[in-house]
Structures are given as C-alpha cells and as structure tokens.
Amino acid sequence: MTDPLSTALTQRLGCRLPVIQTAMGWVAKPELVAASSNAGAFGFLACAVMTPGEAAEEIARLRDLTPHNFGINFHSFQPGAAEIVELILQHKDRVSFGRGPDAKMIGRFNDAGILCIPTVGAVKHAEKMVQLGCEMVTVQGGEGGGHTGAVPTTVLLPQVLDAVGVPVVAAGGY
C-alpha cells in the first residue's frame, strides 16, 4: 500500500507531510521552523529580514533544534544576499528558497544539490524560473499577502500547472 501523503514534494524535501510552513518575516524564527519540521512539515527560516550575521546565528540555532531539513528564505536583492547564498552553500544538507534568483545563483544551488523553490505570482514567472533551472515552484496568489500580485491562487494554480512540468506548491489563502 502506498502512503497517500508521500508526494514529489515530500520526497524532494525529505519531510513526512506535504505541508510547507512559509517564511513569514519576523515570525518564522528557529522555534517555529523547528516545530514545523519536527511535526513532519517543511519549515522555512525567514532570512529575508536578517543580516548575514543574524542569518548565520539563526541557522546554527535551528540546526540545534531539529534534525530535519529546513529551508532558508531570502531575497536575491536584499543587502547581504551574496553572503546568505554562501551560508546556504555551507549548509548544503538543507534546502534553499529565494525570491528573484538569477540563473547563476540557481546554477550554484543546483551544482551543490540544493533545491531552489522560488515563489511566483504569474505564469510567465513560473515558466522563467523553470527555464533558469528551478525544479519546483511555489504559486502564491494575491490572498497570500499580495507579495506576488493580485491574481487569486485558485485562478493562478491551474494555469501554472498547465504551463510547467515540475512540481508546483500552492500558497495563499488556504
């Protein structure tokens, strides 16, 4: 009998449940991420609101709180992004997530065996991320904080599923 909760997502991320705890700025601290990962989901640390030094401290603290994989969220355009990329590469036994990654960054992550899962709010952005080498995307509609646009996830999700041939995570008002 197959486990109905075993999906491409759980297999790739190494988690038990097909649930991702998002990297909410100033909220997704090591305690929340560890609790999510320890419960079987996949937690993301909110490094998009941290300096590289803070990110290094929080990653080290998180590694002490859970034996499970977790993600690191950052913005490729934030101050210190290059240093955060280096931190992620140093902890390559974990998974990365970034907004607006470029081909070079995605290539470096792919070469290190790190999964890059960008969040997109438009079909063309999903297609572009797959073209650049991402093996998975997260679709977030406007009800998910409005960070990626105004199109609702329920409208955007089927369009992205039809457009790309990689696993797609749905985010937004769920």
Number of C-alpha atoms within 10 A of each C-alpha: 3 5 6 7 13 13 15 14 20 18 13 13 21 19 23 18 19 18 18 23 19 18 23 16 15 12 13 20 20 24 16 17 28 27 16 22 27 18 14 18 24 28 29 27 31 24 28 25 18 19 16 20 13 13 22 17 12 19 22 13 15 20 16 11 16 17 11 21 20 30 29 23 27 26 19 18 13 15 14 16 19 14 15 26 20 13 17 24 19 11 16 15 14 19 25 24 26 23 17 16 20 14 15 11 18 24 17 14 22 15 11 15 14 21 22 26 26 24 25 25 24 20 18 13 17 25 18 15 24 18 12 16 18 22 20 23 24 20 29 28 27 18 18 17 13 14 13 16 15 16 16 19 22 17 10 20 23 14 13 23 16 9 13 20 12 16 16 21 18 20 23 16 13 8
